[in-house]
Amino acid sequence: MISLGNIGLSFGARTLFEDVSFRIAGRDRVAFVGSNGAGKSTLLKIIAGIQPQDSGVVAVSKHTTVGYLQQEAAFFEGKTLYDEVYSAADALNRIQEEISETENEIKNFEDTESEEYFDLLNEFSELQERFLLLDGFRLKSKIEKILIGLGFEEEDFLRQTQEFSGGWQMRIMLAKLLLSNPSVLLLDEPTNHLDFESLLWVENYLQNYNGAVVLVSHDRNFLDNITKKTYEISLGKVTEYGGNYSFFVTEKEKRKEMQESRYENQQKYLKQQEKFIERFRYKATKARAVQSRIKQIEKLDLIELEDEETTVHFHFPPATHSGKITIEIEGLAKSYDGHKNVLENLDLIVTRGEKIALVGNNGAGKSTLTRIIAGIEPINKGTVKYGHLVDLKFFAQNQAEELSGEKTVLEVMEESQSGVIVKDLRTILGSFLFRGDDVFKKVRVLSGGEKSRLALAKMLVEPSNFLVLDEPTNHLDMKSKEVLKNALRQYQGSVIVVSHDREFMDGFVSKIIEVKNRNIRAFFGNSFDYIKVKEMELEERNIFAKESGDRQPEVQEVIQEKSHYEKNREQKKRRREFLKVANPVKKRIFEIEAELEKKEKRKSEIEALMSDEEFFRDADKVIEINTEYKEIQRIEDSLNREWETKVTELNELEKRFE
């Protein structure tokens, strides 16, 4: 479909690409990976025809259409949401106009026996057939499915597009692109403004897309679940790996070891040749041999090694030990301008050392709740109490605007008064993508993403025992996220983080709190346990698209599909009835299993304590721990009984709906 041959591109003295060649076939699922600045987004733009290359050719086969989603949001105005998205179906709209015009001509044609009249009828029939081939009769339902999948409500369809914020504008862009159904989708960071539900929907849609998909993303799970091929961009070259991102990581390590071995062998060979040349350079009897060795060296393809990226092990500075309760919220209600409550009757307790992820749809109130917790958003009702000696630090995207524009990146870090020496500050800045002379840049010349990373880095070197982080990973690459994640895992204080990055949350978050319907509900376990529950809910609501990319089905297939649908309508209805009653049971089973896992973990910790001789020296502690152990056993017995009941109930439901 698309072939790149010997692509070269330079910016000044810097060569970004040199002799890059590869091809994208019909249903490829490709990820572009590489360090920040390697050229991932630029390569997408070259394929899309937006960025001209200095040399080489991009060949696009006949009838291949290319759709590109940029990182920066466009701003739509002057149309309703529905009409704006509808406008993306250009081919269908043109055919529909032609159908309407031809239909009017037929109605007004007087000589119904003439050859011209029959030509019009044939033209009308061909237009109808083309419309059917392009899935035109399902256009309305397709628009609705895409908009609902991306998180819009039905009441949003008639809203003016200018009423939507930047994140929602990005979703409008994505909706238009998906509706246009190009042969090749080029997506640059498509998950940046999505919440959990819309992320899962997009993931499902792209898995089933009937065309090629090329992705740039820092969401490892997203890449793993969609892509089957990885192109690494490094040192101006593109290297292919025949698997997803996880495969790439493993395979790259193997190739790196082989490359290092080849590099060492080549260096030994070069030293031997250079030694010979130096020794006999001025001996006439060896002149021919010396020249021969020089030519051999010149013909060699020199092996290059990537710069070793030092692994940064960042630890939070020590902070005051807080009380057992970090924050307690009771009966909280919040509204803006006296309108309908965003949050109401909300209760929340966070204990010392607890690490919680806040999730939920955009607009559900996650950011509002974090600002309330941080003490910068007033409430209308209820109480917010902080525990003893709690020292809270808050990060949100707008924190970046508070940085002094005239200071350098390094000066901003130095003013944190964290006691961290300059060398270590530079190392930390490097892990947040400020490398070399970047640390001497003035804040005012930084991009929005760079300012956001700097604000996050500054906050993290300041002592605290309670962190509230609103989308901290938005402008981080995978290595930076790993540094932050490892630091949060070892952090002794409490953490509340708003994020939809599954890989980032997994491993340090012990509880998921979903903000929904103006309140919250807790899920014990990791992000993947929560996703299982959300997938069941989405399936129950029939949100997932099973046939997202039928660009040009045969007419016969469309007719058969309609006939098949009629035959199986009762079956589908029965399936929906089953899901309606079975999914709550399945959800409870997952919740019980997550709770049992947590209790079992705590039991193991207690048993490890009991195996230590020192444990029995403190009589009060022994009584307290023994009481907790018995209570865990009691709860486990109760949960196991409930689990057996629910599994039996699910089995009976499955039999009933067979």
Secondary structure, DSSP 8 states (H G I E B T S, - for coil): -EEEEEEEEEETTEEEEEEEEEEE-TT-EEEEE-STTSSHHHHHHHHHTSS--SEEEEEE-TT--EEEE-SS-----SSBHHHHHHTT-HHHHHHHHHHHHHHHHHHH-S-TTSHHHHHHHHHHHHHHHHHHHTTGGGHHHHHHHHHHHTT--GGGTTSBGGGS-HHHHHHHHHHHHHHH--SEEEEESTTTT--HHHHHHHHHHHHT-SSEEEEE-S-HHHHHHH-SEEEEEETTEEEEESS-HHHHHHHHHHHHHHHHHHHHHHHHHHHHHHHHHHHHTT-GGGHHHHHHHHHHHHHS-----------------------SEEEEEEEEEEESTT-SEEEEEEEEEEETT-EEEEE--TTSSHHHHHHHHTT-S--SEEEEEE-TT--EEEE-GGGGGGS-TTSBHHHHHHTT-----HHHHHHHHHHTT--GGGGGSBGGGS-HHHHHHHHHHHHHTS--SEEEEESTTTT--HHHHHHHHHHHHH--SEEEEE---HHHHTTT--EEEEEETTEEEEEES-HHHHHHHHHHHHHHTT-S-SSTT-SS--HHHHHHHHHHHHHHHHHHHHHHHHHHHHHHHHHHHHHHHHHHHHHHHHHHHHHHHHTSGGGGG-HHHHHHHHHHHHHHHHHHHHHHHHHHHHHHHHHHHHHHT-
